[in-house]
Structures are given as C-alpha cells and as structure tokens.
Amino acid sequence: MDTPSALSVAGSILAVVEFRTELLPTSKQSQGETLINQREEYLSFILERLRTLRLKLSTVYISANQQVSASASQPSSDVIALQELALSCIEDSGKLLDDFAKIQRDFPGSGDSQLSVDVKSWFASLLGGRVDEAKREKLSRAVAVHIRCIVSSRISELSKTMESLKDGRRYARPEQESRIDSMSQLLEDLHQEIQIGASDSDTKPSVFTETEIELLETRLASLTEAESNIIADKIVASLNYDSRPVRHGSVPQAHKDTFQWAFDSRLSHWLRSGSGIFWISGKPGSGKSTFMKFIASHFQTKELLTSWAGSASTLAVAAHFFWIAGTPIQRSWQGLLRSLLFDVLHNHPSIVPLTSPNRWAAAKAGQWQTAAEPWSVTELAAALRALASAKDIPLKVCLFIDGLDEFDSDHTELCNVLCDMARSPHIKMCLSSRPWAVFENSFGADSSKRLDIHELTRNDIRGFVSDQLQTHSKWNADASEEADAQKGKLVDRIAAQADGVFLWAFFVTKSLREDLTNGSTIADLHKRVNDLPSDLEQLFKHMLEKVDPKDHPKMAGFLQATAHAWEPLHMDLYWHVEKEFEEDYYAFRCPIEVGTPERISEQREHTIRNINNMTKGLLKLVNQRVEFLHRTVKDFILTRDMGEYLRSKLPAKCNGFTSIATAYLGFLKTTSHDHSLVAGIVRLGPGQNSGPFISHLNLALMYTSEALKSEDSASASHHQTDALLDEYEKAVDNMVRIGHIAIREFHPQECDPRLPFREELLRHNLTAYIARRCREKHDFFDIFDESPLFAALIPMSIGTGESPAPVSGILDLILQRGDDPNVKPRTPNLSDAVSPWVIFARGVLSVFNMLSGPCMFPALRFNDSLNNGLFDLLLAHGANPNQPLLDRRGARTAFSHFLDISLSRFLGTECFDGYLRTLDAFLRAGASLGAPIEITVDSESEEAFGNLARPRPDESVLATYCIELATLLARLAADPERAKFVSAVTERIIFHCNGKEEDLGQLSVAISEGFPENVGEPLLRMIERELNKSNSRKRHRGSWSEEFSRSAIKHFRGKQGDT
C-alpha cells in the first residue's frame, strides 16, 4: 500500500469516527409537530450519511488491499495494522447502521412524552450506549500512530532521494540545485510537524482530524510530484547531446515576410486537422531547412496544432534537423531519436514513466547512474514505440524532421520507420527532403499532403534580393525613374533565374553587393548577372576563381580539410592548417605553450577573416567549428572534378588527412587540455585512457591512419607521415614532463610519459609503423606496465562516434610476442580485474544491446571483429571460449553469449559468413555446450546482471539455444536466408555434440518445432546419422535413436500441415 492509499484509508476511518460528533444538531424546537417531522427527516439523513461514509471506507479499503496483494514486497506492520483498523471500523459502522435502521423502523414509538426535549438529547436517549466514546478516541489515536509511521517512512524515502541527488549535484544545473534544496527544506518542515504530536514519556500522541489528513495528503502529493519532476528531469537530461541544437541554430532565419503563404496553403489545413505525414520537397538549395525552422517555431503553427490537439497542454512538438556535414550523431538514428524524445519529454515530463519504465524504476530506487546512463538505439526506439502505441495517452505529438536526404544510413528503412510511427492516432509529422525517388515513393502519392517548395518561392526570392540590394548605400545613388526601372528588371531577372533556388540568389546577391562596393553601376550589374552561371555548382567554381591566385593553396587547403573532416573541426585547427602553408613543418617547430587570451582572440579573428575571404562564403563558423555553408556545397567539393581542381592548387605532397593530423599536433601543443574536474589524460585502468587530450589525440591518429592508407608506402609523403608520428611521441613526452598536460593515474604508480601515446597507437591501423618501431627499438613494449593486449583490445576514447574494432595486424604482432589473452592485470586492488580477452568479448558482443529492429546503429566494432577474424586470432592463441564475462554467479561465458547472438533478429545478413567462420573458431578452441562452470565466489557475491547474465542460469548452453530455437518457426519461415544461416549454425552444433544422445535429443525437439520442414528434415537426418555412428555396435532396427528421429519427422510433418 503506497502512502496516498494509506492516507485515504486513514481519512475514511476518521470520517466515520468523527461522524459521532455530527449526529445531533444543536438547535431546539418548541412545537411538537415540527419536532416530529424534524426527527423523522434527521433519522433519514444520518442513516444515508453513515451509509455513504461506510461505502467510501469499504471502497478505499478494498483498493488498498488489492494493492498490497499485488505488491511483491511485504507490507509494513503499520500498513497491516491500518488495514485491521479499517476492517474493524467497517464492521462497527455496519452494526451502527443496523441500530439506526431499527430506530427508523420503530419511529415515532413512545417519543410523544418527550416532545419538549431537544433533538440532540432525544437522539442520545435512543442511542443509549451504542456509541462508545472511549473506543472512538482509542481508534483515532491508533490511526494517528500508524499514519505518523507511514508518513515518516515516505518522508525518509523522499529525503534519501534528495540526498542522493545532492551527492551528484556538482554536475547539476543551478535551477535543479535550487529545486533540490527547496524540496529538502519542505521535507524537513513536514517531518518536524509530524513529530510534534508524537508521544513522549508523559503525554499521549495527539490525533488527526479528517481535514488534517486531507491536508497532509495534499502536501505529500505535491512533494511526490516534485520528486517525479526532478527524476524526469534527470532522465530527460541524459537524452541531450552537445550538438543537438547546433544545426537548428545554424539554419538561417527566414527573411522578413518570407513563407507567409504557408498559412494559406494545404499545409495549414493539415496542421489544423490533418494526420499522417506531410512532405516538403525541394531542389538543392531551395530553402527547405529555413522553411522547416520557420514553420516549426511560428506562433501560427502552434495555434493550428493546438486546434488539432484540443489544448496547448495536450500538444507536444519535437524537431530534428539532420546535417550530413556535422557530427556523426547529427546524421544518425541515435541523433534523430534522442532529439525527438528530448523535445517531447522535456516539455511533458509526466510521460517519462511510460516511455522509460526501467530508468524510472532505477531512479526511484536511487540508482541514478543507471537512470542517466547513455541510451542505446534499442532503448530509444522502444521509448518512441511506447509513445506511439500507448492507448488513451493525453497527448498529441507533431514531429518536424528536416533533411531526410542527409541521414547517413538506409533511406528506405528510415521512410518505413517514419511511416509506421505516423500511423499512430496521436502522432503526425512534417518531413522535408530533396525529391529523391525513395522519398517520392514513400510520401509523394497524396498531393494534398505535399508541397514542392521551389515552385512557391519566386516572390519570396524577389523580396529577399530587393531588400538585400536596397540596404547597400550605392544601390540608391541614382533615384531616377529609368534607374528604378532597371533595378526592378534586375531583381526580377535574378528571381526568375534562381528558379526557386534560394542559395543561388543568396550568392548572386552577395556578389552584386561586393560589386556595388567596388563602384559598379546598375548596367554593370546587369552584365555581371549575364556572366554568372545559372547552375549552382558552376556558380561555386566561378566564385572560387575570383580568389587571389596567390591564396589558391590556402583556399584549396581550407576546403580540402573541411571535406576530409569526419565532423566539423575547431577553428583553431584552421590556424595551424594555414601556418603549414606559410612555414614547412610549423607544427614540428612551434613551442609548447598556451597563448594569452588576447593572442588567441587575434589568431581567431585572423582565421575567420581568411576563411571567409579565401572560400567566398562557402564555409561558415558554427559554435567555433568550421563547416560547409550548405549541404550542396559539400556535395560540390566532393565531386571528382572539384577534387582534381583543388589538388591542382596544392603542393604535390599535400594530403587532406595529413594536413588535419599535422594541424592537430600544433593544436595539442598550444592548447590547454586540463580542467578543474578532469586531467588532460586520465588512466582508468590497464591500457585504458580517457580525458580531453586523449580524445583529441585519437582523432589525430585516426586522420594519420587514413593518410597512410591513401599514400604509397615508398612515397615521400608516406615517410613524412611516419616522421609526424615520431614527432607526436616526442611532443607528448615533452608536454607531460613540462606540465603542459597532467596524467591522473588509476593507481599510485607513475607511468612513463610516453606510455599513453604508445597505448593509443595500438588502437589504430598503424601496424607497419609500429612494426618498424619494434624492429628499430626492441624494447618498444618495455615501458608498458601491463600486457599491451589491454591497450590493443580496449575501445579508444573519442569525443563522438563509435570506436572501431581492434586492428588484426597489431593483435598478431603482440600475440606473436607470446602475450596471453587470458592474463589478468598485475595492478593490485582493481575493482574489475579481468583479462584482455574478457574486456574484448564484453565490448564486442554487448553491441546487441545497442540495436533495434529497423533502427540499426552501425555496429562497426562487431562486424569488423567478425570480418577481420579477431575472435579467430585470439582463440588460436589460447583465449578461453568458456571464460565467464563477469565474476558473478550466473554470468554468460564468451561462447554462450556468442551463440545466443546467432538467433538474434538483429544479426544482419552481412554478418552471416563471418559469424559462421568465427563459430568454427570457438568450437575448435573447445567451446562447451554444457552448463558453465561457476567461478569460485564467496557466498555473498551478487548475481550477474544485464545482458551479461545467462537468461536461464541453471541450464546448459545447449538447452538455452534449443529453447530459443523452438520459438523461431514463424520468423524463419518468412526469412529463408536467415533460416539457411540458423540451419548452418545448428549443423555445427550437431557435430559438436559428438553423438551424445541426450544433447542430440534436445536438438531434435527444437529443430522439429523451430524450423520449416524443408530446412529441418535434413538436420534431423543428420542427427540420425550421428546417432547411428555412436551406437553402431549396440544399435538394432527399431532402436530408440531411429524411432526418436522418425517420431520427430512425423511430428514435423503434422505440425507443418496444421499451419
């Protein structure tokens, strides 16, 4: 029974108890006839009143009792006592009702002799001793005692929640800190008030009135609501990510009066009363993102959607802007789902328990780390599905999603997911994209639910061009009628030639303003427009040709670096890119020092100015990072012709990846990486480094690795890249020694300053470089404090994106030295002292917690581990396939986890071949199908948890496989390719059983129930042959083995005929 229910029961008890004082009125009547009528009416009144109070008490008692019965936990003694008091009160009030009913039946009786007596005295004489005042008082005090205990317990729970929040509020927002402090004070005040009336050594505890209970219930409900809001805020905050608002903020605001036509279009009707999906289609550069930003945030949109939702309080609006030139999350499933959920839940925290029940339960239990841990795509998709499929949810949700063509995965899959979600009666969405066939097929059939924006914006473009030119002082220098006519013709011509492409009009207008500044006349501008290409890409090239030829190398360097960057680079890196064109090996020679704020400011102003001048506005600055002005610009720069054009402007040895990697060296040497809370390098465990410096270093090494891939190993540029890596080690060594960066160790022993760099090297595809270093310096690995396998197998720390799989060449090089993948760290007192093999298996196999049906986040680490034979390599060098992945009871082994994945619907078809090859490696290494041998743990050790726990701890690996296989008939019948794959897995398991009848019997049953007939029968025949081999000397016709196999096949065929 929860506290609100307990208070409801208590209030209902007290209402019945207090009824005794309400029975008799204080007024007197002097006239007998009136008094008799009043007595009769009063009897009816009190009888009905008591019936009502008793019914309410019975109802809340039954409800509370059901709640107690349904709860998994035992009720407290106070709850049990309160239930008993309620039952006693129900029984007593029932007897009193019987007495009242009898009095009513006997009325008026002998009352005529008492007509001069007031009603109160008359009724008291009839009641006699039926109401025991002492019992009533005892009951009130008993209720008070138990309610104080129950409420105090709830206050204690809430206080613990606040204390746990206070422990972590160093990282909380100021407004959340204020809410926590305020709630803590309210809890303390309530606790003191509750205790004031409690019993001490000399006095009896005071009682509550029904009104006081109701007030207490209201105050606790308010505090509980505040707790829920804080919990919801904590969970919702975990959905946020740094670049979530960046793309929306970088999209230009609509020019004044632009797009107003939208509110007189079919889009307006859809916003007010439509459903499903509305599609905004448009050419590249036609202003789709600006339109989506305009429409999603316009007050008229909210008014229209409010009409659809019924009220503003039941309307939720969420938006996401895909950005192909941004960070990985900005163009991924994860970014989309997190953005949408954040927007919805941030403004409607009451539905957090619906979308995220597990996190909510964890937070209520004080497990804040679990409640706020990173979200997997599986969980994100499940949360949105819960929102879409919920019944009777008091919310209407409208989603605005821009740039579907900038999503970096399967567009067909994206369309299917969105269409499925939009079938929900309380969700609709407005989408925008280029008019690609995949979007046309998915969203373009209904003309009443689409707009082709490039066909509707000519007047908008004309207004924009006119306003932009009129703000230039020289545009209005000639105010003659003839000049005005020429100006009007020029504006009309630009609007017509733009053909709905806002971006073309933007650049042309920008160019014409520059011409006006240089003294051009209106006639010159007409000629200028004549010379400009109408094609957007040709216009870009025309603009770049206007850059001063002496700046062409820098121009090409800026554009090439931006094109090669996996995410927008910090503006300070462009300072170092430019310095390399001015001074060879500048990054090698620049001193290790952080500039003054004034110097940094000057450098940044210089960088911004040069980027603008040398790229003619094709690049822009967003949150101190440089990115393309528009997706169309990136597409243009990445064309083959433009790539050749840029290379022709660059020195022969220049490589975009090398340029970025070299710039990172200068950046790391001249930037502060230590913060008040986090050191530049944090060593978390054997081979495991983190911190701001490590994140930047890993990005630099990733670009270096890419540079080496694109270079001839005998080329001068290849040797230059090798020299760059040598310089990195020297620089890191020096930076640590002089205190430019700090290392925070996970144990007191200090490490060699070069160790973090060498550990990070092992996570990158730099095998040839490391092999050369080992040949030249035989003690290369001597500075490692643990086996280098730890560093090679632990995922790298990077700011965004997914860490790639370990490098097979690096692993082979280390394993050839004789390193043992099963070795545990030598470092004492580690909380999780596991081997490199376990760390690798955990990290790679657990990726299946991060996948969801149609929402598959690229599981590069898992796929690459299969394709590159990493499991095979480790198992061939002694990795134990039967090693538990946790030192806890019921933990999965590496093999049991791997085998379970074979039946997962999330295993992509591209993994099938690699999976089967890896399965063979596990079986060759001695993988066990039996029950995993429990590790030796003390009796108080905890059970395994999460997806590292075996689903059925007491069963064998084979039994778990068979149970799951038996459930797959429908799925395998509908997916022949997957059925063939699972058959191949099962075939290998059959041979691995080595003829054991019990194991093969389990498989026979599972095969007959889980496979379609055409797939299952060959497997059953295979089992029969295996049994025949093992029983060849004992077996005779009609033996158990043959009869069992025949029975299974017969069952098989009967089952298939029934379906």
C-alpha positions, 0 to 999 in steps of 0.5 A: 500500500503506497502512502496516498492509499494509506492516507485515504484509508486513514481519512475514511476511518476518521470520517466515520469516527468523527461522524459521532460528533455530527449526529445531533444538531444543536438547535431546539424546537418548541412545537411538537409537530415540527419536532416530529417531522424534524426527527423523522427527516434527521433519522433519514439523513444520518442513516444515508450519511453513515451509509455513504461514509461506510461505502467510501471506507469499504471502497478505499479499503478494498483498493488498498488491499488489492494493492498490497496483494499485488505488491511483491514486497511485504507490507509494513506492520503499520500498513497491516495494522491500518488495514485491521483498523479499517476492517474493524471500523467497517464492521462497527459502522455496519452494526451502527447502521443496523441500530439506526435502521431499527430506530427508523423502523420503530419511529415515532414509538413512545417519543410523544412524552418527550416532545419538549426535549431537544433533538440532540438529547432525544437522539442520545436517549435512543442511542443509549450506549451504542456509541462508545466514546472511549473506543472512538478516541482509542481508534483515532489515536491508533490511526494517528500512530500508524499514519505518523509511521507511514508518513515518516517512512515516505518522508525518509524515502523522499529525503534519501532521494534528495540526498542522493541527488545532492551527492551528484549535484556538482554536475547539476544545473543551478535551477535543479540545485535550487529545486533540490534544496527547496524540496529538502527544506519542505521535507524537513518542515513536514517531518518536524510537524509530524513529530510534534504530536508524537508521544513522549514519556508523559503525554499521549500522541495527539490525533488527526482530524479528517481535514488534517489528513486531507491536508497532509495528503495534499502536501505529500502529493505535491512533494511526490510530484516534485520528486517525479519532476526532478527524476524526469528531469534527470532522465530527460537530461541524459537524452541531450547531446552537445550538438543537438541544437547546433544545426537548428541554430545554424539554419538561417532565419527566414527573411522578413515576410518570407513563407507567409503563404504557408498559412494559406496553403494545404499545409495549414489545413493539415496542421489544423486537422490533418494526420499522417505525414506531410512532405516538403520537397525541394531542389538543392538549395531551395530553402527547405531547412529555413522553411522547416525552422520557420514553420516549426517555431511560428506562433501560427503553427502552434495555434493550428496544432493546438486546434488539432490537439484540443489544448496547448497542454495536450500538444507536444512538438519535437524537431530534428534537423539532420546535417550530413556535414556535422557530427556523426550523431547529427546524421544518425538514428541515435541523433534523430531519436534522442532529439525527438524524445528530448523535445517531447519529454522535456516539455511533458515530463509526466510521460517519462514513466511510460516511455522509460519504465526501467530508468524510472524504476532505477531512479526511484530506487536511487540508482541514478547512474543507471537512470542517466546512463547513455541510451542505446538505439534499442532503448530509444526506439522502444521509448518512441514505440511506447509513445506511439502505441500507448492507448488513451495517452493525453497527448498529441505529438507533431514531429518536424524532421528536416533533411531526410536526404542527409541521414547517413544510413538506409533511406528506405528503412528510415521512410518505413520507420517514419511511416509506421510511427505516423500511423499512430492516432496521436502522432503526425509529422512534417518531413522535408527532403530533396525529391529523391525517388525513395522519398517520392515513393514513400510520401509523394502519392497524396498531393494534398499532403505535399508541397514542392517548395521551389515552385512557391518561392519566386516572390519570396526570392524577389523580396529577399534580393530587393531588400538585400540590394536596397540596404547597400548605400550605392544601390540608391545613388541614382533615384531616377525613374529609368534607374528604378526601372532597371533595378526592378528588371534586375531583381526580377531577372535574378528571381526568375533565374534562381528558379526557386533556388534560394542559395543561388540568389543568396550568392548572386546577391552577395556578389552584386553587393561586393560589386556595388562596393567596388563602384559598379553601376546598375548596367554593370550589374546587369552584365555581371548577372549575364556572366554568372552561371545559372547552375549552382555548382558552376556558380561555386567554381566561378566564385572560387576563381575570383580568389587571389591566385596567390591564396589558391593553396590556402583556399584549396587547403581550407576546403580540402580539410573541411571535406576530409573532416569526419565532423566539423573541426575547431577553428583553431585547427584552421590556424595551424592548417594555414601556418603549414602553408606559410612555414614547412613543418610549423607544427614540428617547430612551434613551442609548447605553450598556451597563448594569452587570451588576447593572442588567441582572440587575434589568431581567431579573428585572423582565421575567420577573416581568411576563411571567409575571404579565401572560400567566398562564403562557402564555409561558415563558423558554427559554435567555433567549428568550421563547416560547409555553408550548405549541404550542396556545397559539400556535395560540390567539393566532393565531386571528382572534378572539384577534387582534381581542381583543388589538388591542382592548387596544392603542393604535390605532397599535400594530403587532406588527412595529413594536413588535419593530423599535422594541424592537430599536433600544433593544436595539442601543443598550444592548447590547454587540455586540463580542467578543474574536474578532469586531467588532460589524460586520465588512466582508468585502468590497464591500457585504458585512457580517457580525458580531453587530450586523449580524445583529441589525440585519437582523432589525430591518429585516426586522420594519420591512419587514413593518410597512410592508407591513401599514400604509397608506402615508398612515397615521400609523403608516406615517410613524412607521415611516419616522421609526424608520428615520431614527432607526436611521441616526442611532443607528448613526452615533452608536454607531460614532463613540462606540465603542459598536460597532467596524467591522473593515474588509476593507481599510485604508480607513475607511468612513463610519459610516453606510455599513453601515446604508445597505448593509443597507437595500438588502437589504430591501423598503424601496424607497419609503423609500429612494426618498424618501431619494434624492429628499430627499438626492441624494447618498444613494449618495455615501458608498458606496465601491463600486457599491451593486449589491454591497450590493443583490445580496449575501445579508444576514447573519442569525443563522438562516434563509435570506436572501431574494432581492434586492428588484426595486424597489431593483435598478431604482432603482440600475440606473436610476442607470446602475450596471453589473452587470458592474463589478468592485470598485475595492478593490485586492488582493481575493482574489475580485474579481468583479462584482455580477452574478457574486456574484448568479448564484453565490448564486442558482443554487448553491441546487441544491446545497442540495436533495434529492429529497423533502427540499426546503429552501425555496429562497426566494432562487431562486424569488423571483429567478425570480418577481420577474424579477431575472435579467430586470432585470439582463440588460436592463441589460447583465449578461453571460449568458456571464460565467464564475462563477469565474476558473478554467479550466473554470468554468460561465458564468451561462447554462450553469449556468442551463440545466443547472438546467432538467433538474434533478429538483429544479426544482419545478413552481412554478418552471416559468413563471418559469424559462421567462420568465427563459430568454427573458431570457438568450437575448435578452441573447445567451446562447451555446450554444457552448463558453465562452470561457476567461478569460485565466489564467496557466498555473498557475491551478487548475481550477474546482471544485464545482458551479461547474465545467462537468461536461464542460469541453471541450464546448459548452453545447449538447452538455452539455444534449443529453447530459443530455437523452438520459438523461431518457426514463424520468423524463419519461415518468412526469412529463408536466408536467415533460416539457411544461416540458423540451419548452418549454425545448428549443423555445427552444433550437431557435430559438436555434440559428438553423438551424445544422445541426450544433447542430440535429443534436445536438438531434435525437439527444437529443430522439429518445432523451430524450423520449416520442414524443408530446412529441418528434415535434413538436420534431423537426418543428420542427427540420425546419422550421428546417432547411428555412428555412436551406437553402431555396435549396440544399435538394432532396427527399431532402436530408440535413436531411429524411432526418436528421429522418425517420431520427430519427422512425423511430428514435423510433418503434422505440425507443418500441415496444421499451419 
